[in-house]
Amino acid sequence: MTPPKLALLAIVATFAYLGLAILGQGGFAAFFSHPALIALAVALFLLTGAALFTKGNLSRGEREDRANRWVIAAFGLIGVLAAYLPAYTDRKGFWVLDGETVRWLGVALFAAGADLAGFCARAAFQRVGRDPAGA
C-alpha cells in the first residue's frame, strides 16, 4: 500500500495534469462536451488509483552526480507542455486530423500505453555476475 502522503501527491498531481488539459481545451464545458475526453479523464483516474496499489516505487536508487538535477526542471516543463499543448491545439484546430475519431484513438493508445508500461515494469530480469551476498 502506498503511504498516504505519496497517495495524496499522486491525486493532486493527477488533478493538476487534468486541469491543464481542461484549461487548454477552453474550460470545463468545452473539455467535457467530448465523450472521448470524458473517457480519457475516467481512464486517467482509474490508472492513477490502480498505480497506488502497485509495487512500483520512487526510491532514490543509486546515487548520481548532483549536476544532473537540471533534468528535473526539463521533465517538469515537458510534462506541463504535454498536458496543455495537445488540448490547446485541438481547440484551435491546429494539427488536428479528424476530431472525434482521433480522440478515441488517443484514449485507446493512452490506456494501452499505460498498460504496456505496467507490464514492462513487472518484467523479471536476471543480472549476470558475482553474487554480492555469496563468497
Phi, psi and omega per residue, in radians:
M1 nan 2.487 -3.119
T2 -1.365 2.409 3.080
P3 -1.030 2.567 -3.061
P4 -0.982 -0.664 -3.130
K5 -1.148 -0.706 3.131
L6 -1.205 -0.647 3.088
A7 -1.111 -0.766 3.114
L8 -1.104 -0.731 3.103
L9 -1.072 -0.736 3.132
A10 -1.113 -0.717 -3.136
I11 -1.196 -0.758 3.114
V12 -1.104 -0.753 3.127
A13 -1.119 -0.641 3.102
T14 -1.139 -0.765 3.083
F15 -1.096 -0.707 3.132
A16 -1.122 -0.762 3.140
Y17 -1.095 -0.796 3.100
L18 -1.153 -0.630 3.110
G19 -1.084 -0.667 3.079
L20 -1.131 -0.676 3.099
A21 -1.162 -0.700 3.102
I22 -1.119 -0.733 3.092
L23 -1.080 -0.766 3.131
G24 -1.143 -0.562 -3.138
Q25 -1.353 -0.300 3.094
G26 1.927 0.243 3.083
G27 2.118 3.050 -3.102
F28 -1.062 -0.812 -3.087
A29 -1.082 -0.752 -3.133
A30 -1.181 -0.704 -3.110
F31 -1.198 -0.861 -3.039
F32 -1.489 0.165 3.028
S33 -1.475 -0.139 3.125
H34 -1.860 2.078 -3.137
P35 -1.002 -0.598 -3.133
A36 -1.170 -0.618 3.128
L37 -1.293 -0.530 3.021
I38 -1.122 -0.792 3.112
A39 -1.085 -0.658 3.115
L40 -1.127 -0.737 3.112
A41 -1.127 -0.727 3.109
V42 -1.111 -0.778 3.129
A43 -1.088 -0.690 3.123
L44 -1.048 -0.791 -3.121
F45 -1.271 -0.611 3.071
L46 -1.118 -0.764 -3.141
L47 -1.199 -0.628 3.069
T48 -1.129 -0.757 3.093
G49 -1.094 -0.724 3.116
A50 -1.159 -0.627 -3.132
A51 -1.115 -0.475 3.139
L52 -1.178 -0.324 -3.099
F53 -1.890 0.208 3.118
T54 -1.578 3.005 3.130
K55 -1.627 0.102 3.083
G56 -1.138 2.775 -3.120
N57 -2.562 2.946 3.109
L58 -2.030 0.661 -3.111
S59 -1.192 2.799 -3.085
R60 -1.217 -0.480 -3.133
G61 1.187 -2.456 -3.128
E62 -1.378 2.558 3.099
R63 -1.253 2.434 3.113
E64 -2.214 2.965 3.130
D65 -1.108 2.329 -3.140
R66 -1.161 -0.280 3.111
A67 -1.205 -0.269 3.140
N68 -1.474 0.064 -3.078
R69 -1.215 -0.226 3.141
W70 -1.090 -0.410 -3.112
V71 -1.183 -0.412 3.107
I72 -1.094 -0.779 3.095
A73 -1.149 -0.688 3.132
A74 -1.120 -0.781 3.112
F75 -1.160 -0.607 3.073
G76 -1.091 -0.779 3.108
L77 -1.120 -0.749 3.100
I78 -1.086 -0.685 3.113
G79 -1.116 -0.754 3.119
V80 -1.121 -0.773 3.115
L81 -1.136 -0.650 3.130
A82 -1.178 -0.465 3.109
A83 -1.437 -0.716 -2.998
Y84 -1.577 -0.810 -2.964
L85 -1.072 -0.784 3.126
P86 -1.050 -0.718 3.122
A87 -1.178 -0.663 3.130
Y88 -1.141 -0.811 -3.140
T89 -1.174 -0.541 3.065
D90 -1.145 -0.737 3.133
R91 -1.140 -0.702 -3.105
K92 -1.425 -0.190 -3.123
G93 1.355 0.377 -3.126
F94 -1.732 2.198 -3.084
W95 1.092 0.591 3.117
V96 -1.787 2.237 -3.109
L97 -1.521 -1.074 -3.048
D98 -2.531 0.459 3.065
G99 1.044 -1.938 -2.971
E100 -1.129 -0.664 3.125
T101 -1.088 -0.781 3.142
V102 -1.218 -0.568 3.078
R103 -1.076 -0.780 3.131
W104 -1.155 -0.623 3.065
L105 -1.113 -0.698 3.093
G106 -1.104 -0.682 3.089
V107 -1.090 -0.785 -3.136
A108 -1.107 -0.767 3.132
L109 -1.160 -0.654 3.108
F110 -1.085 -0.868 -3.122
A111 -1.150 -0.715 3.135
A112 -1.211 -0.672 3.124
G113 -1.148 -0.700 3.104
A114 -1.159 -0.674 3.114
D115 -1.171 -0.707 3.120
L116 -1.132 -0.676 3.112
A117 -1.127 -0.692 3.089
G118 -1.139 -0.672 3.120
F119 -1.152 -0.761 -3.141
C120 -1.148 -0.598 3.134
A121 -1.189 -0.456 -3.136
R122 -1.538 -0.153 -3.078
A123 -1.100 2.316 -3.131
A124 -1.471 2.588 3.075
F125 -2.485 2.809 -3.116
Q126 -2.170 2.308 3.079
R127 -1.541 2.398 3.135
V128 -1.701 2.353 3.108
G129 2.497 -2.960 -3.093
R130 -1.270 2.434 3.098
D131 -1.357 2.039 -3.087
P132 -1.145 -0.433 -3.127
A133 -1.420 -0.403 -3.092
G134 -1.522 -2.983 -3.133
A135 -0.348 nan nan
